């Protein structure tokens, strides 16, 4: 009997678009998602990490998530599988794990016990799918740290550790399948960065392993996996051009750099030995528009949006030699009382931009912590060896802080 799986990831509930909260967009997405699951008769919903944007989601973010799961329990979808991403707190996500099982919601937060990541999903009394629900693999879960190891040593041990973990979990799944005596598909999840993966400027996607540029190769994943559902990268894409190894991407655009980009979910149908994969386009719940030009050009486009009765979120980028101290006030006056909302105004002539000589168009919140540190290093003299050691030390310290914050949850 055919079984349909819907793959999504990187919801980032609670995320800001600069200063703009995006609760309304997420609520609209969840309503659309419920309808889509019913329309396509989805049997399994799989969420491949980064459910929340932070490890300490606010009350409204939590309410939206649990309200969605409650609505799912009333739908025709039989199972929901959730794995933690690097933004999620494993402890927070799995705290209601036993309760959620009653509603056929299966949550995996950490990778410490391989057996716990092998889920057998049933249709009544009949097994219909095995999911290797592998979450974001933390550094300490997949490698040991040794004194004096080089960056190349770290990368090698990380890739070996990831490959070893996937083989261990999939071996357990294969043994479970043999014991069941059922010819059912094995699906695996992952929240990581694969070789050749595409990112979007400013989307907040970070290297997951500190001091390395590790990109996991497609050969890392066992061949018995019928479909690999990945999260972490926000653009929908294949891995190594494979139809059955994919990122679903985020359902909402994370930044204005993604304005106009079509978002999608991945629908996978297993029918005997056949695996059919297709994309379902996600509607635009709130239009994002970046307007760049002179004051007259920006004003003209804002008036066009107002005339269209648009409710767009706008980033306005003033170019040229003009200096307008009251720039935001003048632009806000154009859209006052309308649905158009100006989220960010950039002025290429302001003081902050001057601090970014040679990096046109950037502001402080555009940069990752490591990029700020690199820029500071550029202002002083260091040998190549000293610079490399400073960068690695900084990244290790930053990673330790992030891990400690998550572990406290």
N, C-alpha and C positions, 0 to 999 in steps of 0.2 A: 504493500500500500504506500502511495506517495506521501511524503512529509515535507512541509514547507517551513523554512527558517528565514527569519528576517534579521539581518545583521546591521547594527548601528553602533555608534561609539561617540565619545568626546562631546557629551552634552554640555558639560561645564556649567551646570546650574549655579546661578549666583554670580556669573561673570559680569564684569563691567565692560562697556565699550567706552573707554576713557572714563567719564564720570556718569555715564548713563547705565542704569540697571536694566536688565533685559528679561524681567519676569514675564511681561506680557507676551513676548515672543515665545518663550518657553511654554507658557500655558497654551498658546495657539498651536505650537508644535505637538504637544501631548494630545490635544483634542484631535488634531489631524491624524496622529499616529494610531490612536484607537480606531478611528474610522478606517484607516488604511489596512490595519490588521484584520478587521472584519471583511473588508472588500476583497482582499487577496486570500482569505481563509488561512491565515498564518497559524502554524501549530506551535512554533518555538520563536520567542523573541530573545535575541542575544545582544547584550550590551557590553562592548569590549573595552571598558575602562574609562576613567575620567567622567564619572557620573556628575560629580561636583567640581567646582573650580578651585576649591580650597579644602584642606583637611579639616577645617572647622566651619562647615556650612551654617548659615544663619537659619533662623526659625522658618522663614518663608520658603527658603530653598528646600528644607527638609519636608515641610508640609506639601510642597508641590510633588516631590519625589514619592512620598508615601501615598498621596492621593492618586497619583498615576498607577502605582502598583495595586491599589484597591480597585480601581477601574479595570485594570487588566484581569483581576481575579473574577470579574463579572463578564469578561469577554469570552469569545470562543477559543482564544489561544490557550493551549494547555500548559505551557511552561514558559517561564522567564528565567534566563541565566544572566547573572551580573558578575563581572570580575572587576577588581580594583585596578585603577590606573595610577600613574605616578602622582597625580593631584589628589587622589583619594586617601583617606585614612583607613587602613585595613581594619583597625579595631572598631572604628565608628561604623563602617559599612557592614561589618559582620555582626554587630551587637544584637540585632533582632533576627539573626540567621535562623534559629530554630523555629521561631514564630512564623517567619516568612515561608518556611518549608510547607506549612499547612496549606498555603495558598499556591503551592508549586512554583515558588520563587526561590531560586538556588543562587546563593551568594558565595563567592570565593574572594577572600581578602589577601591572604598571604600564601607563600609557596612552600612553607616549611614541611608540610606533610603531603607527599605526592599522592597518596591514596585518596585524600580528601578532595583532590582536583578532578577525580574521575566520577562523572555523574552519569547514571543510567536513567534515561527518560522513558516513561511508559505511556502507552495508550491503553488505558484500562489495565489489564494484567499482562499485556504484551509489550516487551521492550521495543522501542522504535528508534532510538538514537543513543550514542554514547558521546558525551561532551567532555573533552579534556579542558576544563575551565581553568586555564593558567593565567594568573594575573600578572601585573608588572613585577618582574623579577628584580629584587633589590640586590645590590652589590654583595652584601654580606651573606645572602642566601645561595649565591652561586660561585663564590670564589673565596679563597683565603688570602690574606694580605701577608706578604713577606718583606722583610727589610731589604732595601737596596734594589727592589724590582723596578724595571724601566717601564715607560709608557707602553712599549711593545709587549712587555711581559703582561701588563694589565689587560691589554686588548686580547691577547692570546688566551689568557685564563678566563676572561669574561665570555668570549665566544665559545670556548670549550665548555664552560659552566652552563651557558644557555642551551647549547646542543645536548649536553648530558641530561639536563632537566627535562627537556622535551622528549628525549628517548625514554627516560625512566617513566614518565607519566603515560606516554603512548604505549609502552610495553605493558603497563598495568591495564590500560584500556583494551589492548588486543587480547590479553589473557581473560579479561572479563567477558569480552565478546565470545571467546571460545567456550567459556563455561556456560554462557547463556545459550549457545548453539543457535544463535540468530544472525542472519546476514543483514546487519544494520550498519549504517554509516558511522564513522568516527569523525567528529568535528573537533577542532582545537581552536583556542583563542590565544591571543597574545597582545601585549601592550609594549611595543618596542619600536626601534628604528631599524628598518631594513636597508640593505645596500641599494642605492639608486632612488631612495624615497624622496618625493618632492615635498618641499615645504613652501609656505608663503611668508614673505617678509613681514615681520612684526606679529606673527600669529601666536607667539608665546610658546612654541614647541622648542624644548631644550634637549641638548644631548643628555641622555639618561645616565651615562656612566662617566664619572669625573676623571679628568686627565686623559681622556681618549676621544677619538672620533669614531668610535665603534659603530659599524653598520653591519647588521647580521645578514649573512647570505642566505639565499633561498634553500641551499643544500642543507642548512641547519635543521630543517623540519622533516620528520620522517615521512616516507612516501605513502604510508597507509592512511594518512590524514585525507579525508575526502574533501574537506573544505577548511581553510584556515582563515578565521575572522580576526582581523587585526584592528587595533586602535593606537592612538598617539599622534599620527599624522592627520592633519585636518582636511586634506584634499583627497577625494575618492580616487583610488588608483590600484593597479595591479602590482604584484611583486614579481619581478623578473618576467613580465608579460604573461603571467599565469592566470587563467580564468578562475582557478579555485584557491588562489592566495591573494587576498585583497584587504585593503583599507576601505571602510565605508566612508570615512571622513566625518567631519562634524556636520550636524544638520543645520546649524546656523553659521553664517559667516562670522569669523572671530574678529576680523579687523576690516577697516575700509579698503585694504589691499585686496580683499576678496569680494568687493562690491561687484555685482553682476555675474559672479561665478555660480553656476548651477550646482546646487547641493543635492545629494541623493542618499538613499538607503539601498542595501543590497538584498535581493530576494533570491534564495537558493532553494531549489526543489530537487529532492532525492526521489527517484522512482526506479527501484531495482538498482542496477549498476550505473544508471544514468544520473548525471549531476548537471542541472540546468541553472545558469546564473543570469540574472537580469537586474537592471537598475530601476528604482522608482524615484522619480524626481520629487524633491521636497519643495513645496510652494515657498514663495517669498512672503514672510509674515510681516516684515518691516524693511522697506527699501533703504539701502545705504547708498549714499552718493557723495563722491569726492569732487569738489569744484575747485579748480585751480585757474588763476589768472589775475588780471587787474581788478581793482575795486569795481569798475563798471561791469566787467565780465561776470564777476561773482554775483553782483546785484541783479544783473539781467537774468541769470540762470535761477536765482532764488525766486524772482517774480514769476518765471515760467512754472516753477514747481507749485507756487501758490495758486496760479491760474488753473493748474491741473488738479487742484484739491488734493495734493499729495500729502502723505504723512511721513515723508522721508526723514531719516536721520542724516545730517549733513556734516561733512568736514570741509571747511573753507580754507584754502591755501592761497594767501596773497603773495604774488610774485612781483618782481620789478623793483624800482627804486622808491616807490611811494612809502611814506611813513604816516600811519594813521594811529594816533594814540587811542582814539575812541573807536577803533575798528569793530570790535565786537558789538558795541552799542549801535553802530550804524547798520550792521547786518541784522541784528535782532529786531530793529525797527521795521525792517522789510517783511519779516515773517510773523510779526506780532499778531496774536489772535487767530493764527492759522494752525494747521496740523504739522507744518514743517518745523523740525527742531534742529537747531544748530548745536551739535555736540562738541565740536572743537574748532577753534580758529587759530590758524598758524600765520605768523607774519615773518617773512624771511629777513626782515630788517630789525627785528627786536634783539634785545641784548642777549637773550638766551641762545639764539642762533649763532651769535658771534663766538660763543664758547666752543662751537663745534666746527672750527675752521677745517675745511677740507672734507666735511661730511654734510653736504647741503641737504636740507629738508628734515633733519633730525632734531628731536627734542629729548630731554632726559628720559621721559617715560617710554621712548621708543627703544631704549637700550636694555639689554639683559645685564645682570650684575657683572658677568665676566667681561662684557664689552666695556663697561665703565672702567673696570680695573685695567683693561688693556690700554684704554685711552690715557689713564693716569701714568701708566708705564712709559707711554710715548713722550711724556714731558720730562723724563729723567734719562740718564745714561746708564745702560746696563749691558753687560756682555750677553751674547746669545744664550750661554749656559745659565747665567744668573736669571735672565728673563724667563727661561723655561722653568726653572726651579720655583720662581715666585708665582708663576701662573698655576703650576701644579699644586703648590701649597695653598693658594687662594681657593682653587676649585675644591680641594679636599675639605677645607674648612667650611666652605659654603654647603657642600654636600652633607657634611656632618650635622650642620645646623638644620637643614631641611629634614634629615632623617630623625633627629631628636624631636623636632616639632611633631612629626607624624607619630612617633612612638609614644608620645604623651597622650595621644587621643585614646 
